[in-house]
Amino acid sequence: MSISLTTRMPPARTRDQTVVDAFHELYYTRAAENTWQNTRWLGITAFKCPLDLWIYQEIIYEQGPDVIVECGTCLGGSALFLASLCDLLGRGRVLTIDLDAPEGKPQHPRITYLQGSSTAPETIARLRGLIGEHEKVLVILDSDHHRDHVLSELRLYAPLIRPGGYMIVEDTNINGHPVAPDFGPGPMEAVEAFLRENRDFAVDETREKFLMTFNPRGHLKRVR
């Protein structure tokens, strides 16, 4: 008597996501020193996934923002990348905010460095003073990644975005989505809380077309 054993395979989509998550963990955690921590734009370190930077390029080309607000300057590599895109398009400028002073960061005529907390009233007031009433704004949130701080940023910066525009929350992949499971409530949890209270924004999943992103569910588009 022969016995046929059938192995139940998970759905293809589930298998694909398992593969993506495994690569994500390798790229973000075990190989970090050779991958995203070793990524440079014109010689300046930019702690980003190149797949996400390509998506930024597509959004900026499509949207043509007058102002790109970046919360979290770090070493300035991403600000320089964004300013370079503005150069190519012949329009736009970058306002980048960080607690640290801008000494040593790349200088570019389209970059303005603002020192202070991204949620401090004086920072918000100064920022608004640099943005014209009719200018189109793109916001990128990449500063303190704890849930309450990111949620405060979302609430403060949402009014800057016009219908059809974007507010991008970075590093929603941490706290187990799928990396850094011990981080605690972070950007993903802030996005979930924000979307429960604000129906003007929705997740644009088309911006995750390259399968791996450090910003899952983080591309928030203003829909009304």
C-alpha positions in Angstrom: 0.0 0.0 0.0 1.4 3.4 -1.0 0.7 6.5 1.1 0.6 9.9 -0.6 1.6 12.8 1.6 0.4 16.2 0.6 2.2 19.3 2.0 -0.1 22.2 2.5 1.6 25.3 1.1 0.7 28.8 2.2 -0.9 31.1 -0.4 1.6 32.6 -2.8 1.1 36.1 -1.5 1.9 34.9 2.0 5.0 33.1 0.8 6.1 36.2 -1.1 5.7 38.4 2.0 7.7 35.9 4.0 10.6 36.2 1.5 10.4 40.0 1.5 10.3 40.2 5.3 13.3 37.9 5.6 15.3 40.1 3.1 14.1 43.2 4.9 15.5 41.9 8.2 18.8 40.9 6.6 19.1 44.3 4.9 18.0 46.4 7.9 19.6 44.5 10.8 22.3 41.9 10.1 23.8 43.6 7.1 23.1 47.2 8.1 26.7 48.4 8.2 27.1 47.5 4.5 23.6 48.5 3.3 21.5 51.5 4.5 24.1 52.7 7.0 26.6 52.8 4.2 24.5 54.7 1.6 25.8 58.0 0.4 24.5 60.8 -1.9 27.3 62.8 -3.5 29.6 61.6 -0.7 27.3 62.5 2.2 25.8 59.6 4.3 22.1 59.2 3.9 20.5 56.6 6.2 17.9 55.6 3.6 16.9 52.6 1.5 17.6 53.4 -2.1 14.2 52.0 -3.1 12.5 54.6 -0.9 14.7 57.4 -2.4 13.5 56.4 -5.9 9.9 56.7 -4.7 10.7 60.2 -3.4 12.0 61.1 -6.8 8.7 59.9 -8.4 6.5 61.8 -6.0 8.5 65.0 -6.3 8.5 64.8 -10.1 4.7 64.2 -10.1 3.9 66.8 -7.4 6.3 69.5 -8.1 6.4 70.8 -4.5 7.6 74.4 -3.8 8.8 73.4 -0.4 9.9 70.0 1.0 9.9 70.0 4.8 12.1 67.3 6.4 11.9 66.6 10.1 15.2 65.0 11.1 18.3 66.2 9.3 20.9 63.8 10.8 24.0 64.1 8.6 22.2 66.0 5.8 22.5 63.4 3.1 18.8 63.1 2.4 18.4 66.9 2.4 21.1 67.1 -0.2 19.4 64.4 -2.2 16.1 66.3 -2.1 17.8 69.5 -3.1 19.5 67.8 -6.0 16.1 66.6 -7.3 14.9 70.2 -7.0 17.9 71.3 -9.1 17.0 68.8 -11.8 13.4 70.0 -11.8 14.3 73.6 -11.7 12.0 74.3 -8.7 11.6 73.7 -5.0 13.6 74.1 -1.8 14.2 72.1 1.4 13.5 73.2 4.9 15.2 70.6 7.2 14.7 70.5 11.0 16.9 69.0 13.6 17.9 69.4 17.3 21.6 69.6 16.3 23.3 72.6 14.9 24.0 72.4 11.1 27.8 72.7 11.4 29.5 70.3 9.0 26.3 69.5 7.1 26.3 70.0 3.3 25.6 73.5 2.1 23.3 74.0 -0.9 21.4 77.1 -2.0 18.1 75.2 -1.9 18.6 73.9 1.7 17.7 75.9 4.8 18.6 74.3 8.2 16.3 75.0 11.2 17.6 74.0 14.6 15.1 73.0 17.2 12.4 70.4 18.0 10.1 69.6 15.1 7.1 69.9 17.5 8.2 73.1 19.4 5.8 76.1 18.8 8.8 78.4 18.0 10.0 75.9 15.3 6.5 75.6 13.8 6.2 79.4 13.8 9.5 79.9 12.1 8.7 77.2 9.5 5.4 78.7 8.6 7.1 82.1 8.2 9.3 80.5 5.4 6.4 79.0 3.5 4.2 81.1 1.2 0.5 81.0 1.5 0.0 79.4 -1.9 3.1 77.2 -2.0 2.7 73.4 -2.4 4.3 71.5 0.5 5.6 67.9 0.8 6.4 66.8 4.4 8.8 64.0 5.4 8.8 62.9 9.1 12.1 61.3 10.2 13.0 62.6 13.6 12.2 61.1 17.0 10.5 57.7 16.2 8.5 57.3 19.3 4.7 57.1 18.8 3.7 60.2 20.7 6.3 62.4 19.1 5.4 61.2 15.6 1.7 61.6 16.3 2.3 65.2 17.4 4.2 65.8 14.2 1.4 64.4 12.1 -1.2 66.6 13.8 1.0 69.7 13.4 2.2 69.3 9.8 -1.0 67.9 8.3 -2.5 71.4 7.7 0.5 72.2 5.4 -0.6 69.6 2.9 -3.0 70.4 0.1 -5.5 67.8 -1.3 -3.5 65.4 -3.4 -0.3 66.1 -1.6 1.8 63.8 0.6 3.0 63.5 4.2 5.6 60.7 4.4 6.2 58.9 7.7 9.6 57.2 7.7 10.7 54.0 9.6 7.2 52.6 10.1 9.1 49.3 9.7 10.3 49.3 13.3 8.6 47.7 16.3 8.2 44.5 14.4 6.9 45.8 11.0 8.9 43.7 10.4 12.2 44.8 12.1 13.3 46.0 15.5 10.5 44.2 17.4 11.6 45.5 20.8 11.5 49.2 19.9 8.1 49.8 21.4 5.2 51.9 19.9 6.7 53.9 17.1 5.8 55.5 13.7 3.5 52.7 12.5 1.4 53.1 15.7 1.4 56.8 15.3 0.1 56.5 11.7 -2.7 54.1 12.9 -3.8 56.5 15.6 -3.6 59.5 13.2 -5.7 57.8 10.6 -8.4 56.9 13.1 -8.8 60.6 14.0 -8.2 62.2 10.6 -10.1 61.1 7.5 -8.4 63.7 5.3 -5.5 61.3 4.7 -5.2 57.8 3.4 -2.4 55.3 2.9 -1.1 55.2 -0.7 0.0 51.6 -1.1 1.0 52.2 -4.7 4.2 53.7 -3.3 5.2 50.3 -1.9 5.6 48.8 -5.4 9.2 47.7 -4.9 8.0 45.3 -2.2 10.5 46.4 0.4 10.2 49.8 2.0 11.4 51.2 5.3 8.1 53.2 5.3 5.2 50.6 5.0 1.9 52.4 5.3 3.8 55.6 5.6 3.0 57.3 2.4 0.0 59.4 3.5 -1.9 61.2 0.7 -4.4 63.9 1.5 -7.6 62.8 -0.2 -9.8 65.7 0.8 
